[in-house]
Amino acid sequence: VLPNRKDFIKQLKNKSAAAERIYIASDPDREGEAIAAHLASEVPENKLERVEFTEITKAGIKEGMGNSRRLNDNLISAQKTRRIIDRLVGYKVSPVLWATLQKNMNFVSTTLSAGRVQSACVKILVERDRKRQKFSRTKFFDLKAELKKDNSETVFEAVLSKVNGSSIVSSNDFDSDTGRLKNSKSLILNKEEAKKIISDLENGKWTISSIKEKPRTSNPKPPFTTSTLQQEAARKLRFSAKNTMRVAQQLYENGFITYM
């Protein structure tokens, strides 16, 4: 026990001795379970109950309190294992980087380090950048028209898919890894060709040649994880990861979202 926390532990023991039941409601993950285990070691085991709150609402708290359980040894062991791996990678590999790469790389001005998460992330970034360098970029155009019937306010969209029997390329026609066109017979429209087609269509007659109906299933998108929430917030709102997590914490504390 840290010297500045001894008074807290003393108060915890005194209050737990007088309490009828002791509920530990730390976060419902492996880190929260480890915190619960540390607290449990200082209170009477026969009074202890572990509860989880996945949302801070009346219903969520009632459900958590009504489903108390014992500590999960598997989660506690998982947290210990994570801590061991952190130290094995960070403490053992980082000195190797200092003694080799950093010593021989004069342009490195910061301290190099390795880590369970950061080293894997660096590897992913390097692999993605190598793919980016090999990626073949192609500029292409497609056409979309907004149409409506005479004397109607209902607007519907039409996408040009073929020109003189040749299919116009879309993003799905390119290989996602290499950027190469999958079907060489597909037509790649440039800006001038697209403008010419627009000019021709403006003076042409629009007709609906056939209507086909078919069922289509649309599944809802999966709930956000921490990483996908940060990605979408950065893409759509230009939020930093820190700002996203601050807002998410506020939403969680006010009962608007569940624990991620």
PERAKA-V8278 format. One record per run of one state. SS is the DSSP state (helix for helix, strand for strand, loop for the rest). FROM is the first residue (numbers start at 1). TO is the last residue. If there is no record, write none. Layout:
# PERAKA-V8278
ss,from,to
SS,FROM,TO
SS,FROM,TO
This chain:
# PERAKA-V8278
ss,from,to
loop,1,2
helix,3,18
loop,19,21
strand,22,24
loop,25,29
helix,30,40
loop,41,44
helix,45,47
strand,48,50
loop,51,57
helix,58,65
loop,66,68
strand,69,69
loop,70,72
helix,73,99
loop,100,100
helix,101,104
loop,105,117
helix,118,134
loop,135,140
strand,141,141
loop,142,143
strand,144,147
loop,148,155
strand,156,159
loop,160,161
strand,162,163
loop,164,165
strand,166,168
loop,169,170
helix,171,173
strand,174,174
loop,175,180
strand,181,181
loop,182,186
strand,187,187
loop,188,188
strand,189,189
loop,190,190
helix,191,202
loop,203,225
helix,226,237
loop,238,240
helix,241,253
loop,254,260
